[in-house]
Structure formats: C-alpha cells, structure tokens
Amino acid sequence: MIANSRKRMTLIHDPTEIPQFVDEAQEHRFWSTHHLSAALIAAAEPIPDGELPPPRAPTNPIPIYLDDDAFQRVQSLAAHRGLRYQKMIQQFVLERLAEEEQRERSVGARKAHATS
C-alpha cells in the first residue's frame, strides 16, 4: 500500500491570519503548510502596475559538453565566488560575447575610417 505523502494544509480565510515573517525561511515554512482559501483569492484586488518586479527574460537550456578538467575548474571557481557553476558559465559566455561584439565594432570602425 502506498502511503499518502500529502501534507495537511491549513486554509487561510482572512489576511489577518498571515503573520509578519522574519525571513524567507520562516515564510517558506509557513506557506509549505498553509494556503489561501478560494474565497480569499477571489476577493483579492489586482496588483497595481509597477509594484511587481519585471519578469525575467526567457532562457534556453542547452547542453554544454566540457572535459572533466574544465568542468572541475569551473565548479571550483564558482564555489570560490559563491555561485552555481551554471551561473558562472553563463557569466563567462556573456562576458565573451561583449568582448567579441566590442572587437567587431572596433574592426568595423577601422575599416570605415580606412575607406574614407
């Protein structure tokens, strides 16, 4: 027999039942055991424009194949900087793109100057 792994959730009927949170960890613990009632959600007013942060730009997950040494070096550097290795690789790609684009602009400007 498979045990039911669902947690028993406490239903919130009024906004006054939601405490002030000290930190995100406390908020996470609260919302992992509580949820808003359908009536409370239906009564909620729309959030005014500009109150929420802008949505993140969509990303495309892609496989990148690195040899073990390169992968270990990226992981080590990322850990040293307090980043996930995926974020470190993303930063490397963006930095290199900026360098290449700057180089292209520089070469294009030299060519334009040479022909004038």
Stockholm file with secondary structure:
# STOCKHOLM 1.0

chainA/1-116         MIANSRKRMTLIHDPTEIPQFVDEAQEHRFWSTHHLSAALIAAAEPIPDGELPPPRAPTNPIPIYLDDDAFQRVQSLAAHRGLRYQKMIQQFVLERLAEEEQRERSVGARKAHATS
#=GR chainA/1-116 SS CCCCCCCCCEEECSGGGSCCCSSHHHHHHHHTTEEECHHHHHHCCCCCTTSSCCCCCCCCCCCCCCCHHHHHHHHHHHHHHTCCHHHHHHHHHHHHHHHHHHHHHHHHHHHHHHHC
#=GC SS_cons         CCCCCCCCCEEECSGGGSCCCSSHHHHHHHHTTEEECHHHHHHCCCCCTTSSCCCCCCCCCCCCCCCHHHHHHHHHHHHHHTCCHHHHHHHHHHHHHHHHHHHHHHHHHHHHHHHC
//
